[in-house]
């Protein structure tokens, strides 16, 4: 056997055997694959000097009927509802969800992912704080992963992603059509995450439409979103409209506007992004971008079940619809350039 210090990975076994990483993982565990496939994979593993991760060896007992659901932040109302719907959809498939909250912390997120793996879940559905983390690729070698919102680095199993360019275009064109040219953008996305919609799509659309935008990073929780909104809205050059990459952040804008004596939409137009059920309750109801949350949950569970059963991985791209309500209106005369 080779004496290299570098650990041989499941991905390398997959290249040698011509199988998918998921199939190799199942074969090593002795499940969902034929005896011939299991023997071929084990023979290749011996030749390459593969040593199974200790947790992977623990998984050899077979499926547990549980699926980990790792949420980026359950302070976000949309993610709360998504967790409820995914849990119910999994239960309808005879499986149980273990739901954990990363609280917008990428280090905590990876720690919780390891804990879920240690609890021998059959797979994991992730709405990642940091989808670019290299650890996802290693985790995907040990069990099926399905991502929601953003693709996970190195994950071959499945994903439900959003057409953020289309969503951003809908929101900014709507505000542009109402006369707004200076727009604040609130996002909870990490600064270092590649292809951040707040940077890539917002700035591209702003250039196309001739808008001046300022991107502000804030957490989705109401107190943090309110503070971030106040800091922007107290300025003399405040925007005439704000676009929030989460309805939960938009609720914080409502609170900050009320504290500063600004009316929505008379003094400030507000647009959200995920059409949470509560978005019809504020006064006035929130204009937002709808991704069909029930459909997202159903597709994530369908991909998860397919990955567990070693069927073909899938990629679903969700298309947005603008829900124009009373929180957006024409730019106030005193704020026109």
N, C-alpha and C positions, 0 to 999 in steps of 0.2 A: 504494500500500500504506500501511497505517496507520503512524504514526511514534511510537506509544506505546513507552515504555521497558520496559513490562511484557512479559515473554515470554509469547507465546500458547502455551497448553498443548494436549496431545492431548485432554484432557477438553473443552475448548472446541470443538475440531474435531468431537468426537463429538456435542455438542449441536447444532451447525450442520448436520451431515450426517445426523443421526438414527441413527447407528451406535453400537456399543459402543466404549469406549476401546481395547479389544483389537483390534477390527476395524480401527479407524483406524490403530493402530500397524502391523498387518500390511499394510494397504494402502500405507502410506508406505514400507514395506520391500519391497513388491512380491511378497509371498508370501501363500498361503492365501486369496486374494480374487480376484474376477473383474477383468478389465481395465476394465470399466465402473466398478466400485467404486473401483479405484485412481485412475482419472481424476477421479472426482467428489471424492475426498478431496484429491487434489493441487490441483485447481482451488480448493477451499475454503481450502486451506493458503496458496495464493498470494494469495487475496483478503484473508485475515486477517493475512498477514505472518508466518506460522508459520516458525520456523527450527528445524530438527531438532537435538536434542542431538547433539554430536559422536559420542558412543558409539552413539546410535541410528543415525546414518549408517553407522557401521562394521558394524552388524548387517545392512545391506542385502544382504550376501552370502548370506543364507539361513540355515536352521537348522544347528546344529553337532552335534546329537545329545547335548549335555550339559545337565545340570540341576544348578543349585547347591543344596546342602543346607546351610543355615545353622542351626547348633545353638546354643541359648542357653548351654549349658555341658555339655561332654562329661565333666566330672567327675561328672555325674549318670548313674548306671548305666542308668536308664530311657531317657535320651536316647541313650546309647551303643547300646542294643539297637534303638531306633527307627531310628537312622542305618544300622545294618547291614541291617535289614529293608527300609528304603526303597531303599537302594543295590541290593539284590538284586532288588526288585520293578521298579525302573527298568531294570536289566539285562535282565530278562525281556521288557521292552517295547522292547529294542534301543537303550536310552539309558544314559548313564553319569553317575554322580553325582560332583560335586566337593564334598567335605565339609569344612566349616570350622567352627571353634569360637570363639564369641564370649566364652567364659570369664566369663559373667555381667557383661560390661562393655558398656553401651549404646553408648558411643562407638565401641568396637572393632567392635561389631555392624554399625553403619552403614558404617564403613570397609570391612569385609569384604563387605558387600552391594555397595558400589561396585566393589570388585575383581572380584566375580563378574560384575557387569554388564559390566565392561571385558573380561572373558574371553569375552564373547559367548555366555553360556549361553542356552539356549532358554527357560528359566524358572527359578523359584527356589521351593523349599519352605523355609519359615521357622518355627522355633519360637522366637519372639521374646523377648528380654530386656525390651524396651520396645515393646510393640505399639502404643502411642499416639503414637509419634514421627511428626511430619508428613512426614518423608522417605519413608515407605512409599507415600504417595499419589503422589508424583512418580515413584518407582521403578515403581509399578504402571502408569504411563502408557507405560513403555518396554518392559516385558516382563511375562509372566504371573507372578503370585505366588499361592502356596497357603500358608495359614498353618495351623499345628497348635497346638492348645491355646487360643489367643486370636485374636480377629479383629484384623487389621491395619487401622489407620486409613486410610480412603480406598481400600481394595483391593476391586475389583469381581470378582476372578477366581474365588476359591474358598477354602473354609476347612473344617477339621475341628476343631470346638470341643467342649468338655466341659460337660456339665450340672453345673457346680460346686455349684449349690445342692443338687441331689439328692445329690451325693457328700459334701458337708459334713453334710447331714442324716443320712445313713447312719452316718457316723463318730461324730458327736456324740450321736445317739440311742443308739447302741451303748454308748458310755461312760456316758451318763446312766443307762441301764438297769442298769449294773453298780454304780450308786451314786455315781459320781464327780460332784463338783460344782465342783471347782477344777481347771481344765485349762489346760495350757500349749500354745500353738499355734506351730509353727515354719514359716516360709515363706521362700522366696527371692525373692518378688515385690517389685519396686521400690515404694518408698513412694508415688511420685507417679502410679503407673499407675491409670487409672480402673477402677472396678468390680473392685477386687482381691478375690478370693474370701476371703482371710484377713480382710479388713475387713468387706465387705458381708455375705457369707453367714454367716461365723462369728459375728459380733456379732448378727446378726438371729436366728440359731438359739439363741444363748446366752440372749438375752432371752426367747425363747419357752420354753426348757427350764429357765430359772432357774439358769443356769450362770455362774460367774465365770471369765473367760478372760483370758489375757495373751498377746498376739501378739508374737513375737520374729522379727526378720528375720535370716537367716543364709544364707550360700552353701551349695550342696549338697555341696561337697567335704568328705570325712570330717574333716580337721583342724579346719576352721572350724565344722562342725556340732557336733563334740565340745566345742569351747570354749564355744559358745553354750549347749549343754545343761548343761555344768558350772555356768555362771554362774547358771542358773535353779535347778538342783537342789540347790545348796549352801545356798539360803536356808531360813530357819526356816519360812516360809510356802509352801514348795515345793508344786507341784501334785501331786495323786495320780495324774494321767494326763497324757500328752502326745499331741497329734495333729500329725503332720508332713505337710506338703503334698508330700512326696517320700519314697520309701522310703530313698533315699540319706541324707537327713537323719536318718531314724529309726535308721540304722545308727550314726550319731554319738551318738545318745541312748543306745544300747546300750553303747557304749564308755564314755561319761561315767558311766552308772549303775554299770558295773563298777568304774571307778576310785574311785567314792564308796562302794562296798560296798552298793549298792542292788540288790535282786533284781527281775527282771522275770518275772512280774507281781506278785510278792508285795509289793514295796514301791512299784512304779511300773508302771502300764499304759502300753503304747506302741502307737500306731496309725499306720500309713503311709497312702499315698494312690495308689500307681500299680501295685501288684502286679508288681513286677519279678521276674524268674525267681529271683533270689538271695534273695528274701524268705522262702523256705521253709528257708533254710540256717542262720540264726542260731538260738541256743538261748535261749529257745524261738522257734519260727517266728513271723513277724510278721503280726499282723492288719493288713489293708490293704484299700484300695478298688481294684477292678479295672476298667480302662477298655478291656480287650481290645486290647493293644498291636499284635498282628498285624493286627487289623481297622483300627486307626488308620493303620498304614503303607500297607495296600492302598488305603484310601480316599483318602489323600493323593496317592498316585501316580496313581490313576484321575482325580482332579480335575486334577492337573498335566497329564496327557496330554490331557484334554479341553480345557483352557485353551490348550495349545500348538496344538491342532488347531482352535481357535476354535469349540468347541462351547459350549453353554450353561454359564455358571458354576454352581457348586453349593455348597451349605452342608450339612454333615453335623453333627448334634449327637449326641455319644456319651453313652450312659446308663451309670451305674455299677452295680457289684455288690459287696457287702461280702463279703470273705473273712475270716471270723472264725477266728482261730487262738489259740495259747496265750499270746501276748504281752499279752493283755488279760484282766483278772480283776476280781473284786469289790474295792472300795476297802478298803485295810487299816483295821482297827478304830481304830488310833491316829490316823488322818487324818480320821476322820469328824467332822463339825461337831457 
